[in-house]
Every structure is written in C-alpha cells, then in structure tokens.
Amino acid sequence: THSFLSLSGSTGLIRMPSAEVTPHGEFRAGYFSSRQSDIISQYGNSTTYGATFGMFPGLDFGFDVGNLRQRTDLTANAKYQLIHEHSFTPNVTFGVFEASKLNTSNAYYLAVGKHFLSDRLNLTAGLVKRSDLGTKPYGGIEFALFPFLDAVGERDIDTINYGLRAHFRGLSAMLEHRKTGLGVIAGF
C-alpha cells in the first residue's frame, strides 16, 4: 500500500488525502516546499513540516506547521478507516484536515480508494466539505512506473496537480506541480 504524506499533512496524494492510513505503530514525517511561483512570490515561499502517526489500527493523527503564505500556523488532521480494502471492497476513510487556529474553514472528507494491477494502480475519489466552499468532489491516481517511482495526479477542489514520487526503503521524495508552482515533498 501507499501511505505517503500530502501537503495537507495527512496521508494522501499531492494536496488531498487518500483512503490510505498510516499503519499502526508507524510514523511518517515530511518537509514541503513550494517555490518559483508568481502566486507564491507575492506572499513569500511556502515551507511546512508535517508528521503523522498510526495510533491504532485504522486510525492516524497528524499535524503540520509552517509559514504558508508567511503566516506561521499549526494545523491538525485525523483519519479513520471505516472499511478496509479486500478483493471486492475498497478502502473507505473519514477524516478532518486543516484544523487550525488561523484557518476558520476546517475540512471534513470521505475518501474511497482501490488498488488494481497487483497494487501498481491506486484510484482515489472523495468528497470534501469546507465551511467556506461547501461540498466538493476530488480524485486522484497513483501509478507505479517502476518499483521505486510513481506517477501521481489529482484533481483537488479547484485545480489539477501532478508529479513524480520516488521512494526507497522508507524514504520518499516528490517533485510536484500545482497552480502555485513547483514544489518538493520529502519524507520518511
């Protein structure tokens, strides 16, 4: 399975959460940086640090802290796996992310994910509800090009993001592109 950190601090695709959870007893940490963008440059660069921990089977908690748009903030997230993936059933998770003191629009989501092609292809679809935007659909795809390299694409609530994720022995690095510019996600 694929449980890498997303920009939201939750296990996920690029920005949006997936239906994967951090395995029980495991820890993920990451560094996220977006640079070289006209949109970001008007606020400064965006750098955050995040972590998530598999507290119990099917339940993870996480956080991220950083200077997103030059506003230092600490956000929290939690995810619970309602249904575990088997031959004919997908992963189904419910979670909250972007819960913070500065962000008044906490997000709740329901994500469904299924692996195909001997675990080389993972499809995710979800609904996210934010108080400032209402309920919006999102979706994504992860495809293993090689045992150590995945192509990742997603349609978050307002744009298409894509990138390449390299991973080896618990370490991962992703070069991604969003409407805000190029970014790097590194983690373990």
C-alpha positions as CSV (number, residue, x, y, z in Angstrom):
1,T,0.0,0.0,0.0
2,H,1.0,3.6,-0.4
3,S,0.9,5.8,2.7
4,F,2.9,9.0,2.0
5,L,2.3,12.4,3.4
6,S,0.4,15.0,1.3
7,L,0.7,18.8,1.5
8,S,-2.3,18.8,3.9
9,G,-0.2,16.8,6.5
10,S,-2.4,13.8,6.1
11,T,-1.5,10.6,4.2
12,G,-2.6,11.3,0.6
13,L,-1.9,12.1,-3.0
14,I,-0.3,15.6,-3.5
15,R,-2.6,18.0,-1.7
16,M,-5.6,15.9,-1.0
17,P,-6.0,13.0,1.4
18,S,-6.3,9.4,0.1
19,A,-8.1,6.5,1.6
20,E,-4.8,5.1,3.0
21,V,-3.9,5.4,6.7
22,T,-0.5,5.3,8.3
23,P,-0.1,1.7,9.5
24,H,-0.5,1.1,13.3
25,G,2.7,2.0,15.1
26,E,4.4,3.7,12.1
27,F,5.4,7.3,11.9
28,R,5.7,9.5,8.8
29,A,7.4,12.9,8.7
30,G,7.9,15.3,5.8
31,Y,9.1,18.6,4.5
32,F,7.1,20.5,1.9
33,S,8.4,23.5,0.0
34,S,6.8,25.5,-2.9
35,R,9.0,28.0,-4.7
36,Q,9.3,29.8,-8.1
37,S,5.8,30.9,-8.5
38,D,4.2,34.3,-9.3
39,I,1.3,33.5,-6.9
40,I,3.6,32.4,-4.1
41,S,6.2,35.1,-4.7
42,Q,3.7,37.8,-3.7
43,Y,3.5,36.2,-0.2
44,G,6.9,34.6,0.0
45,N,7.8,31.0,-0.3
46,S,5.7,28.3,1.4
47,T,7.5,25.8,3.6
48,T,5.9,23.5,6.1
49,Y,6.9,20.4,8.1
50,G,4.4,17.6,8.9
51,A,4.1,14.3,10.6
52,T,1.5,11.6,11.1
53,F,1.4,8.6,13.4
54,G,-0.7,5.4,13.2
55,M,-2.1,5.5,16.7
56,F,-4.4,2.4,16.4
57,P,-5.2,0.0,13.6
58,G,-7.1,2.2,11.0
59,L,-6.6,5.5,12.9
60,D,-3.9,8.1,12.4
61,F,-3.3,11.5,13.7
62,G,-1.0,14.2,12.3
63,F,-0.1,17.8,12.1
64,D,1.9,20.3,10.0
65,V,3.5,23.6,10.9
66,G,4.9,26.2,8.7
67,N,5.0,29.6,7.1
68,L,2.3,29.1,4.5
69,R,2.0,32.5,2.8
70,Q,4.1,34.0,5.6
71,R,1.6,33.0,8.3
72,T,3.0,30.6,10.8
73,D,0.3,28.1,11.7
74,L,-0.1,24.7,13.2
75,T,-2.8,22.5,11.6
76,A,-4.0,19.1,12.8
77,N,-5.6,16.2,11.0
78,A,-7.1,12.8,11.9
79,K,-8.3,9.9,9.7
80,Y,-10.3,6.8,10.5
81,Q,-10.6,3.8,8.1
82,L,-14.2,2.8,8.1
83,I,-13.8,-0.1,5.6
84,H,-10.6,-2.0,4.9
85,E,-9.7,-2.9,1.3
86,H,-10.2,-6.6,0.3
87,S,-10.7,-8.3,-3.0
88,F,-14.1,-6.7,-3.8
89,T,-14.3,-3.8,-1.3
90,P,-12.4,-0.5,-1.4
91,N,-10.7,1.4,1.5
92,V,-13.2,4.0,2.9
93,T,-11.9,6.6,5.3
94,F,-13.4,9.6,7.1
95,G,-11.2,12.5,8.3
96,V,-10.6,16.1,9.2
97,F,-7.7,18.2,8.0
98,E,-6.6,21.8,8.0
99,A,-8.0,22.2,11.6
100,S,-6.2,25.2,13.0
101,K,-6.5,28.4,14.9
102,L,-5.8,30.7,11.9
103,N,-7.8,28.7,9.3
104,T,-11.5,29.2,10.1
105,S,-12.6,26.7,7.4
106,N,-11.8,23.3,8.7
107,A,-12.3,20.5,6.1
108,Y,-14.0,17.1,6.6
109,Y,-13.8,14.4,4.0
110,L,-14.8,11.0,2.9
111,A,-12.3,9.1,0.7
112,V,-12.7,5.8,-1.2
113,G,-9.6,4.1,-2.7
114,K,-9.0,0.8,-4.5
115,H,-5.8,-0.8,-5.8
116,F,-5.6,-2.6,-9.1
117,L,-3.0,-4.3,-11.3
118,S,-1.2,-6.2,-8.5
119,D,-1.0,-2.9,-6.4
120,R,0.6,-0.9,-9.2
121,L,-2.5,1.3,-9.7
122,N,-4.4,3.1,-6.9
123,L,-7.5,5.2,-7.6
124,T,-8.9,7.6,-5.1
125,A,-12.2,9.5,-5.1
126,G,-13.6,11.7,-2.4
127,L,-15.8,14.5,-1.1
128,V,-14.5,17.3,1.0
129,K,-16.7,19.7,2.9
130,R,-15.4,23.1,3.9
131,S,-17.4,25.8,5.6
132,D,-16.2,28.4,3.1
133,L,-16.6,26.3,-0.1
134,G,-19.4,23.8,0.6
135,T,-19.0,20.2,-0.5
136,K,-16.7,19.5,-3.5
137,P,-15.5,16.3,-5.2
138,Y,-11.8,15.4,-5.7
139,G,-10.0,12.4,-7.1
140,G,-6.6,11.1,-8.0
141,I,-4.5,8.3,-9.4
142,E,-1.1,6.8,-8.3
143,F,0.6,4.5,-10.8
144,A,3.8,2.6,-10.2
145,L,6.1,3.2,-13.2
146,F,8.8,1.2,-11.5
147,P,9.1,-0.4,-8.1
148,F,10.7,2.8,-6.8
149,L,8.9,5.5,-8.9
150,D,5.2,6.5,-9.0
151,A,3.4,9.0,-11.2
152,V,0.7,10.8,-9.2
153,G,-2.1,13.0,-10.4
154,E,-5.1,14.6,-8.7
155,R,-7.9,17.0,-9.2
156,D,-8.3,18.8,-5.9
157,I,-11.2,21.1,-5.2
158,D,-10.1,23.7,-7.7
159,T,-7.1,22.6,-9.9
160,I,-5.1,19.7,-11.4
161,N,-1.8,18.7,-9.7
162,Y,0.7,16.2,-10.8
163,G,4.1,14.9,-10.0
164,L,6.6,12.0,-9.7
165,R,7.3,10.3,-6.3
166,A,10.5,8.3,-5.8
167,H,10.6,6.0,-2.8
168,F,13.2,3.6,-1.4
169,R,13.5,1.8,1.9
170,G,11.1,4.1,3.8
171,L,12.4,7.4,2.3
172,S,10.4,9.3,-0.3
173,A,10.8,12.4,-2.4
174,M,8.3,14.0,-4.8
175,L,8.6,16.7,-7.4
176,E,5.2,18.1,-7.9
177,H,3.5,20.8,-9.9
178,R,0.4,22.8,-8.8
179,K,-1.1,26.1,-9.9
180,T,1.1,27.7,-7.3
181,G,4.3,26.4,-8.9
182,L,6.8,23.7,-8.4
183,G,7.2,22.1,-5.1
184,V,9.1,19.4,-3.3
185,I,7.8,16.9,-0.7
186,A,10.4,14.8,1.1
187,G,9.7,12.4,3.9
188,F,10.3,9.1,5.7
